[in-house]
Amino acid sequence: MCQCEANDLEKIDAIVGRIGADATRAIPVLQEIQKEFHYIPLKAIERIAATTEMTESQLYGVATFYSQFRLSPVGEKIIRVCHGTACHVGGAEGLTEALEARLGIKNGETTADMKYTLESVACLGCCSLAPVVMAGDKTYGKLDRKKVARIIDDLEGGGESR
């Protein structure tokens, strides 16, 4: 991930150059930084502030206010377990526990190899498929503890779980 070496600073500068340097462009700039590095390194905030009209406090305020932004590294795949009402009733807590056991991490953590981040979310908007897990950009529904563990097996094998 970003140690913000010269090459990384060039990427940050290119993003700012493409999107804009005024304070109204803070969200799009941070979105692109996150897309590039998979999180927003604090060194990137410092660089943006040093080369634009935005201050570090403005950028940090935006990055901490909106839940879409991350200030620490995440895994290559983010595994989201829906804990909305339908999923909760359908056993979402058990799915989270099964994934924690399978991955060896707790909710909100990232595996040591940086492959997976596990997080509970309020709703994925797939209530008819409850309980639901999203791994990367793929949604898996009507799960139980056994099926949810197989998602990881399939991801490890490069396949997709059904």
C-alpha positions as CSV (number, residue, x, y, z in Angstrom):
1,M,0.0,0.0,0.0
2,C,1.0,3.6,0.0
3,Q,4.1,4.7,1.7
4,C,3.8,7.8,-0.3
5,E,7.1,7.6,-2.1
6,A,7.8,9.7,-5.2
7,N,5.7,7.5,-7.5
8,D,2.7,7.7,-5.1
9,L,3.1,11.5,-4.8
10,E,3.0,11.7,-8.6
11,K,-0.2,9.6,-8.6
12,I,-1.7,12.0,-6.0
13,D,-0.7,15.0,-8.0
14,A,-2.1,13.6,-11.2
15,I,-5.5,12.9,-9.5
16,V,-5.6,16.5,-8.2
17,G,-4.6,17.8,-11.6
18,R,-7.4,15.8,-13.3
19,I,-10.1,16.6,-10.8
20,G,-9.3,20.1,-9.5
21,A,-7.6,21.9,-6.6
22,D,-10.4,24.0,-5.1
23,A,-12.2,23.0,-1.9
24,T,-15.4,22.0,-3.8
25,R,-13.5,19.1,-5.3
26,A,-12.5,17.5,-1.9
27,I,-14.9,14.5,-2.2
28,P,-14.1,13.6,-5.8
29,V,-10.4,13.9,-5.0
30,L,-10.6,11.7,-1.9
31,Q,-12.7,9.2,-3.8
32,E,-10.1,8.9,-6.5
33,I,-7.3,8.6,-3.9
34,Q,-9.1,5.8,-2.2
35,K,-9.7,4.1,-5.5
36,E,-6.0,4.2,-6.3
37,F,-4.7,3.1,-2.8
38,H,-7.8,1.3,-1.5
39,Y,-7.8,3.7,1.5
40,I,-6.8,7.3,2.1
41,P,-3.3,7.5,3.5
42,L,-2.6,10.4,5.9
43,K,0.4,11.3,3.8
44,A,-2.0,11.7,0.8
45,I,-4.0,14.2,2.8
46,E,-0.8,16.1,3.7
47,R,0.2,16.2,0.0
48,I,-3.2,17.3,-1.2
49,A,-3.3,20.1,1.4
50,A,0.2,21.2,0.4
51,T,-0.6,21.4,-3.3
52,T,-4.3,22.7,-3.3
53,E,-6.6,25.2,-1.7
54,M,-7.8,22.5,0.7
55,T,-6.5,22.3,4.2
56,E,-5.6,19.1,6.1
57,S,-8.4,19.7,8.5
58,Q,-11.0,20.1,5.7
59,L,-9.8,17.0,4.1
60,Y,-9.6,15.0,7.3
61,G,-13.1,16.3,8.3
62,V,-14.6,15.1,5.0
63,A,-12.8,11.7,5.2
64,T,-14.0,11.1,8.7
65,F,-17.5,12.4,8.2
66,Y,-18.5,10.1,5.2
67,S,-18.6,6.4,5.9
68,Q,-17.4,5.6,2.3
69,F,-13.9,6.7,3.2
70,R,-11.3,4.6,4.9
71,L,-8.2,5.9,6.7
72,S,-6.6,2.5,7.2
73,P,-5.8,-0.2,4.7
74,V,-8.4,-2.8,3.9
75,G,-8.2,-6.2,2.3
76,E,-8.4,-6.9,-1.5
77,K,-11.9,-8.1,-0.9
78,I,-14.3,-6.5,1.6
79,I,-16.8,-9.1,2.9
80,R,-20.0,-7.3,4.1
81,V,-22.5,-9.1,6.2
82,C,-25.9,-7.5,6.2
83,H,-27.4,-7.1,9.6
84,G,-30.7,-5.4,8.5
85,T,-33.9,-6.6,10.0
86,A,-34.6,-9.4,7.5
87,C,-31.0,-10.6,7.6
88,H,-30.9,-10.4,11.4
89,V,-34.0,-12.5,11.7
90,G,-32.5,-14.9,9.1
91,G,-29.3,-15.5,11.1
92,A,-26.8,-12.7,10.1
93,E,-25.1,-13.0,13.5
94,G,-24.3,-16.7,12.8
95,L,-23.0,-15.8,9.4
96,T,-20.6,-13.2,10.9
97,E,-19.5,-15.7,13.5
98,A,-18.8,-18.4,10.8
99,L,-16.8,-15.9,8.7
100,E,-14.8,-14.8,11.8
101,A,-14.0,-18.4,12.5
102,R,-13.1,-19.2,8.9
103,L,-11.0,-16.0,8.4
104,G,-9.4,-15.9,11.8
105,I,-10.4,-12.3,12.3
106,K,-13.1,-10.4,14.1
107,N,-15.7,-8.1,12.6
108,G,-14.1,-4.9,11.4
109,E,-10.6,-6.5,11.0
110,T,-8.4,-7.4,8.0
111,T,-6.6,-10.7,7.5
112,A,-2.8,-10.5,8.0
113,D,-2.3,-11.3,4.3
114,M,-4.5,-8.3,3.4
115,K,-6.8,-10.5,1.4
116,Y,-10.1,-9.9,3.3
117,T,-11.7,-7.3,5.5
118,L,-14.9,-8.4,7.3
119,E,-17.5,-5.8,8.2
120,S,-21.1,-5.8,9.3
121,V,-23.4,-3.3,7.5
122,A,-26.8,-2.0,8.3
123,C,-28.4,-3.0,5.0
124,L,-27.4,-4.2,1.6
125,G,-30.9,-3.7,0.1
126,C,-31.4,-7.4,-0.8
127,C,-34.1,-8.3,1.8
128,S,-35.7,-10.9,-0.4
129,L,-32.4,-12.8,-0.4
130,A,-31.9,-12.7,3.4
131,P,-29.6,-13.4,4.9
132,V,-27.1,-11.7,2.6
133,V,-23.3,-11.4,2.3
134,M,-21.5,-9.3,-0.3
135,A,-17.9,-10.3,-1.2
136,G,-16.3,-7.7,-3.4
137,D,-19.0,-6.8,-5.8
138,K,-20.8,-10.2,-5.8
139,T,-23.9,-10.7,-3.6
140,Y,-24.7,-14.1,-2.0
141,G,-28.1,-14.7,-0.6
142,K,-30.2,-17.3,1.3
143,L,-27.1,-18.3,3.3
144,D,-26.5,-20.4,6.4
145,R,-23.2,-21.0,8.3
146,K,-22.1,-23.8,6.0
147,K,-22.8,-21.9,2.8
148,V,-21.1,-18.7,4.0
149,A,-17.9,-20.6,4.8
150,R,-17.9,-22.0,1.2
151,I,-17.8,-18.5,-0.2
152,I,-14.3,-18.1,1.2
153,D,-13.3,-21.5,-0.2
154,D,-14.6,-20.5,-3.6
155,L,-12.8,-17.1,-3.4
156,E,-9.6,-18.8,-2.5
157,G,-10.0,-21.2,-5.5
158,G,-10.7,-18.3,-7.8
159,G,-14.3,-19.5,-8.4
160,E,-17.6,-18.1,-7.5
161,S,-20.0,-19.5,-5.0
162,R,-23.6,-20.1,-5.8
